[in-house]
Amino acid sequence: MTQGAGQGPVVRTDTVRDFRVPAYVHQAGQEASGAEEPEGYTPTQRDLPVINRGDTVQVTVQVEEDPLQSDSGLGPLYVVGDVHGYLDELIAALREQGLIDDEGAWAAGNARLWFLGDFTDRGPDGIGVIDLVMRLSAEAAAAGGYCKALMGNHELLLLGAKRFGDTPVNSGAGTATFQAAWLLNGGQKSDMDRLQDVHLQWMSRLDAIELEDGHLLMHSDATSYLDYGDSIEAVNDSIREALTRNDADECWDLFRKFTKRFAFRDESGPEAVRELLDTYGGTRVVHGHSPIPYLLGEVGSEEGEDSSGPQVEGPHVYAGGLAIAMDGGVTMAGKLLVCQLPLDN
């Protein structure tokens, strides 16, 4: 799985066809054909003494288990719900959990942190959020932990708006454009103005679904993932390949499927969750996308027309305990959730 990480000035990476074989490679081949070795060079000698098996002592070596391959060597697991450009709220929530310090640097050692997607739109600083996640990815890896992220429908929307703009696409109900849909769904001009190649590359390489400690992590509370493969690897590969083909209609269909929601909310919800778990593994689904007040049926407007809904204090466990909702509704006067897993019912 590829995760973008880093910060600072953008450096454009050459494509493979732009690379050239350095001259010293050919020179090295010429030296091997009989030229004098450079000063300080020690070649391998062909007349080294032969060591017979009886001349050595056989020692049993205890190979220590790689801590990254064992649950005992992994740090605690945290997940973050939808951020939607609310950088200040994200920093405060990460600091409250001890994941970053007062300067905003990674402070959680070998902890594992997963973002469930939707970094931009509606809020004031989506690009700042992406920059923070990319930087924390590098800092966490250096400390023995990791910070990773999943693809949300708003990443697909921003990618589409940047790539295709006003190009008409078949929406299933007539024609539409990514640009119009992005603006309708809270697209921020300041984000588009600051969007750079490094951000586009990072978003386009995000995985859509992952399994951690029995938790099936995904952005959308939908079964649309099943349309893209019967394994986690197949789903992630299929979605990345779809984005690589750069077909506007195909990308729109992908975005449309990622916007579906509420598959786990009603009486058939547990059955829908089990279908995903039976296919991809795990014992619980953890998702973002649908704000918890929506799932509770107590708020009707994501754009904030009604911000008097219930106060969200934490994740919502539902569907018979099989699903955990992590979108606290930060865009509607709710709460940006950062929580450690597992959770009790």
Secondary structure, DSSP 8 states (H G I E B T S, - for coil): -------SS------GGG----HHHHHHHHHHTT----TT-----TT-----GGGS----------GGGSGGGS--EEEE---TT-HHHHHHHHHHTTSB-TTS-B--TT-EEEE-S--SSSSS-HHHHHHHHHHHHHHHHHTT-EEEEB--HHHHHHHHHHHHTT--EE-SSSEE-HHHHHHHTT--HHHHHH--HHHHHHHHT-BSEEEETTEEEESSSSSGGGGG-SSHHHHHHHHHHHHHHT-HHHHHHHHHHHT---TTTSTTHHHHHHHHHHHH--SEEEE-SS-HHHHTT----TTSS---S----S-EEETTTTEEE----GGGT----EEEE----
